[in-house]
Amino acid sequence: MMPKVKEHICPSCNGTGFPASMQPINPGHKIYPAKCKACGGKGKIADAD
């Protein structure tokens, strides 16, 4: 049997996988944010029992 893994939304990025970043001042400029370090870009954190 597989152990049950509880997952919860990452509080650092609110489940997006990317931490909140500042919006660019110049329109048309895109910022590619780094992956959230807390969840590794997954948006969810697994609780290990």
C-alpha positions as CSV (number, residue, x, y, z in Angstrom):
1,M,0.0,0.0,0.0
2,M,1.1,3.5,-0.8
3,P,1.4,5.8,2.2
4,K,-1.1,8.7,2.2
5,V,0.5,12.0,1.4
6,K,-1.2,15.2,2.4
7,E,-0.6,18.1,0.1
8,H,-1.4,21.7,0.9
9,I,-1.0,24.9,-1.2
10,C,2.4,26.5,-0.9
11,P,2.0,29.6,1.2
12,S,5.0,31.3,-0.4
13,C,3.5,31.4,-3.9
14,N,-0.2,30.7,-3.2
15,G,-0.1,27.6,-5.3
16,T,1.1,29.2,-8.5
17,G,4.6,27.7,-8.3
18,F,6.1,31.1,-8.8
19,P,6.6,33.7,-6.0
20,A,4.9,37.0,-6.3
21,S,7.0,39.3,-8.4
22,M,6.9,43.0,-9.1
23,Q,5.0,43.9,-12.3
24,P,7.2,45.6,-14.9
25,I,6.8,49.4,-15.2
26,N,7.3,49.3,-18.9
27,P,4.3,47.8,-20.7
28,G,5.3,45.0,-23.1
29,H,8.1,43.9,-20.9
30,K,7.7,40.4,-19.6
31,I,9.3,39.1,-16.4
32,Y,9.9,35.4,-16.2
33,P,9.9,34.7,-12.5
34,A,12.1,32.1,-10.9
35,K,10.4,29.0,-9.5
36,C,9.3,29.1,-5.9
37,K,12.0,27.8,-3.7
38,A,9.7,26.6,-1.0
39,C,7.8,24.1,-3.3
40,G,10.2,23.8,-6.2
41,G,7.7,25.3,-8.6
42,K,5.0,22.8,-8.0
43,G,2.6,25.0,-6.1
44,K,2.0,22.4,-3.5
45,I,3.9,21.1,-0.5
46,A,3.6,17.5,0.6
47,D,3.5,16.8,4.3
48,A,5.8,13.9,5.2
49,D,4.4,11.9,8.1
